[in-house]
Amino acid sequence: MRTGQGTLALLRTSWQYPEKAVQARAIFAETGNRMDQLSLFNTSAQDEHSRAAARAAKLRRDIEHHNRLYHQLDAPEITDEAFDALFRELVSLEERFPDLRTLDSPTRRVGGAVLPYLETRPHRERMYGLDNVFSAEEWEAFVQKASRALPEAPAAVMNAWWADPKLDGLACELSYENGVLVQALTRGDGEVGEVVTEAMRTVRNLPLRLAGEGPFPRRIEIRGEVLMFRREFEELNNRQTKLGQKRFANPRNAAAGSLRQLDTNVTAGRGLRFLAYSLGEVEAPGMADWRTHSALMSSLKAWGFDIPPEGRICRGLDEARGYYEHLGQIRDDLPFEIDGVVYKLDDREAQAALGFTARAPRFAVAWKFTSRKAETRLRKISIQVGRTGVLTPVAELDPVSLGGVMVSRATLHNEDEIRRLDLRENDMVIIQRAGDVIPDVLGPVLEKRPEGLPSYEFPHVCPVCGSPARRLEGEAAWRCLNMACPAVIMRSIVHFVSKAGLDVDGVGAKWVEALIESGRVKSPADLFTVTKQELMSYERMGEVSAGNFVDALRQAKEHATLTRFIAALGIRQVGEQTARTLAGHFHDMDELERAGVEELMQLPDIGPEVAGSIRAFFETESNRILLERFRAMGLWPEGGGQERGDGTLSGRKVLFTGTLSRPRDEFRRMAEAAGANVVSGVSKTLDYLVAGDKPGSKLDKARELGITVLDEEAFLALLTGKNDAGEAAGKQGGQE
């Protein structure tokens, strides 16, 4: 028995360690069943890989979903700890099975997408996020890993870490030229940020000119966090209540929304603060660099910046743990929210040597605090209906303060979670909140449960339309399958024009919802029939806004790609990456509709479940009627060879840099429609760099590599086929 168990253990690990495979084969040879056992060996490894691939695909979908809720919509559904657990599981799978790491994996990117209503510009140097640890053992392992990567570095260098509070706000980058503020960008997606220069000028503690006599760097980028202090947050919510407007959930959401205001007068009244903590690009000829991070922080303070309080050098695990415990004790006494401690290697030369992973520095890490907890009463379990018909239970709570934030709702995920926790309406419950997200319900306080409290019965009908709900095999969720359900229609139409769908710039969700609620719009196709005069009859919709709304939809109809169209339809389990795969293979929706499950499953990343969802979409009569309406009105984009690269820029890699005359997304769409692959960095494989004003270091690097550089006029000419690459490059050459 023990021999058999040991052999199976060898089998489970032999795909990683070939010498164990040899051992296993030898054992099986002695049993006389060598071929059968080797078959078991191969099948075991294949099955394990298949399970890992399916799990990784689901994790990617879930992480991208929660990334968008957190970073784009400021409406997170899960705790920081739950998100971190998903992310760390995906990282672990990709490290174990490197072939599972796809180009669209969340581990390759930071943060969420750039909002469409602000001008965007690229960062000269990428803004990274931070990896997280959650225990002293994990922090020490991170330090040991950094030390192993730099074995030649003195022990004293690798033992000195700058520590300060992990701020809970919105990351921002400020550019100063000769000591004067010239630009401010949000982090955005790490590569491209939103321009918030005028809004940042209103931040009360921000130096518009660096303090001191100088000399100052010719150009320097200061990075830090935009915050709203607790006092200003409370005052803001009091004003919101008096005006009958929605209260902000927490200071981070309030800060993010305030900085993104188009009217900077609103921003000026919100009491935002900026705390500086690092650098981006520096152009400082003749000036010495900072040798340590602690010296840099002293310079930032001398230049007039507020820096995170309580910052200090920690040497060794004991000091790091002591600092973590100290901040945990005083966190509620600080004037702003924090959710952990950031440790950065103090020696900047060692920082540079360690460098970065795809998403985070190797020389810095965040040690996160544990969740806050509180007790309150669960008054009611309400049911929300999502775009795909999923019935999501939500706990309606007696309001309770968690870390200075009043919490009154928490997601309960699904029926199984309610049963697992044995939650009942009118229970006293324990809730936790990590960071600034909607909290989790940990469970009931059984000793305080009222006698005779009945168990909760999950509804098996849709609370909006009354149709029967179904729980599909292999799923935890109950769904309303009525495509005409008002809740499903509302969310599916909003999705159709959203950034995740057709990406219609200028058509806001609130106006779409107003059109649906009034009965004017009952399907996505109805949006394209709304007139300017009809829109102007709605309260607060002026002539200019109405015109922009109609024009944006007209432009979307004329220029939509098949990728965006498929993504907009909201086919279950078909996101943007799968939509791109389908658009690259099929000519149009007619060709896609004719494809069977077997043909679909031959495409990358499409398994039986996704293929089944696609077939189910086309087999639904209401969906076929909707597609015919789109065809009749001219919204019928083509893909296939064109989206694979048969356009004027077929198979070419294009990068945009600098300030362009139109939004960056518009140029990206034009390039992709012509068959180009739009990338985010300069490399030897880049074909064209399209440079606007103030292109930055990417232009210099492109010239060093001999890459063709175009201006806007030359790029547009290239799209129409009026110029070849040589002539286009000549246009830019005249500007140099």
Secondary structure, DSSP 8 states (H G I E B T S, - for coil): -HHHHHHHHHHHHTTT-HHHHHHHHHHHHHHT-HHHHHHHHHHHHHHHHHHHHHHHHHHHHHHHHHHIIIIISS---S-HHHHHHHHHHHHHHHHHSGGG--TT-GGG--S----TTS-EEE-SS------EE-SHHHHHHHHHHHHHH-TTS-HHHHTEEEEEEEE-SEEEEEEEETTEEEEEEE-TTSSEEEB-HHHHHT-TT--SB-SSS----SEEEEEEEEEE-HHHHHHHHHHHHHTT----SSHHHHHHHHHT-SSHHHHHTT-EEEEEEEEEEEE-TT----SBHHHHHHHHHHTT-B--TT-EEEEHHHHHHHHHHHHHHHGGGSSS-EEEEEEEESBHHHHHHH-B-SSSBSSEEEEE---EEEEEEEEEEEEEE-TT-BEEEEEEEEEEEETTEEEEEEE--SHHHHHHHT--TT-EEEEEE-TTS--EEEEE-GGG--TT-------SB-TTT--BEE--TT-S--EE--TT-HHHHHHHHHHHHSTTTT--TT--HHHHHHHHHTTS-SSHHHHTT--HHHHTTSTT--HHHHHHHHHHHHHHHHH--HHHHHHHTT-TT--HHHHHHHHHH-SSHHHHHH--HHHHTTSTT--HHHHHHHHHHHT-HHHHHHHHHHHHTT-----THIIIIISTTTT-EEEEESB-SS-HHHHHHHHHHTT-EE-SS--TT--EEEE-BS-THHHHHHHHTT-EEE-HHHHHHHHHTSS-HHHHHHHHHTT-
